[in-house]
Amino acid sequence: AIFQRFSPRFFSTRAMDSKSAGRSRSSCSTVCLVAVMTIAALRPWISSGRGEMGACDSLPRLVNLSSVARDAVAQAEKLTAQDLQLLDVEAVLGKAVKRLEQGGKQQAAAAEDLRRSTVYQEVLRYSQLFDSARATLQPTRFKRVWSRDDAEFFVRSAPGATWFEYKIVAQIDQSLVNCMAPLHERELILKYQPVFVEPHRDLIKPTAHHAVVRTLARILGFYIETVFELVRISNKDFGYLVEIAKSDFPVKDRLKLPKRPFWSKRIQVDTKNLWLPVGGGETGTIVVSVSRVQVGVPIPSKALRFLANSFTKSILGNIKRGCALSSDETSPWHKRIKRDADGFYRELSGVEESARKRRQISISELPSEDIFDRPWSLQ
């Protein structure tokens, strides 16, 4: 068919005499042979008919290897320049690496160069933070301290240890948007969390998905300061939001950590929050929070008991109150939601829409950690 389209004169023999017809048959044989050889050479690159490449798709493609890596780096840098869109940038880099790895030694070397790039290493760190939130859904050795219909609290610590870990599972009868508004609008924190003595302070220009935050609270008469990196990742497949707050993070040139006031104690935190709309067309949000707090000095059992009972219940109550306040049309949070300056609340609405299409979950029926699986997870 290809030969007929481009060489019709070889198939018109009516006007030819026998001599020219003989020459035509000879030429036709030659061209046919070339056409067959060309098709055979192209065969590995012809679609198999199922929208996939044929059996020889492992052969290296005729592409500029440096261009594949360079384009991936440029696109990844663009996606991380204004804000952190982890799952999108992860897919860009993951696809590029896989494409390069399917070839020979040159492609493998190009893939390794891509992995060593600054943007790849930065995204890999965020990817590992995201995967660390699997701990919220994994079995633990935490001891249950108290339980009620809408919440459970667990704690773990060793005698004489300078750290403790806790886990909270709670259901809030509010949308994900209303749950996140009091946390996202950090300068309004004092309006519903009296444990803090001043508004949270951003140490770099914040975005919807990334910030470095300083907090100062008063607990049992002590002033407690924290400085942490805040990372947020939305998943619109299952429908959930991950928050990571971690004090151990790389300090870049643009960031200068504040000096600790002499009258306060700066503690190290490592918190993983998983926010899950209940789904199934129902309104409500489940939060699973796992946190490790490094105090630096041995923790008296009395202080730990206070944290596990009165303090934690008070904090949880204030969180629920803040969520309810954000649904009040006269509240400052509701006005911030309507304005949606950075598009975060629109994004959360998309997460909730995804959750509506799946089965309903509850405190007693949480999903497995498989919801964190994704095809382009970086290694």
PEQUI-V604643 format. One record per helix or strand of 3 or more residues. SS is the DSSP state (hx for helix, st for strand). FROM is the first residue (numbers start at 0). LEN is the number of residues. If there is no record, write none. Layout:
BEGIN
ss->(SS SS)
from->(FROM FROM)
len->(LEN LEN)
END
This chain:
BEGIN
ss->(hx hx hx hx hx hx hx st st st hx hx st st st st st st hx hx hx hx)
from->(1 7 17 64 85 104 117 142 150 162 175 185 209 221 239 263 267 281 300 331 343 368)
len->(5 4 28 17 16 12 20 6 6 10 9 6 10 14 7 3 12 13 26 8 13 4)
END
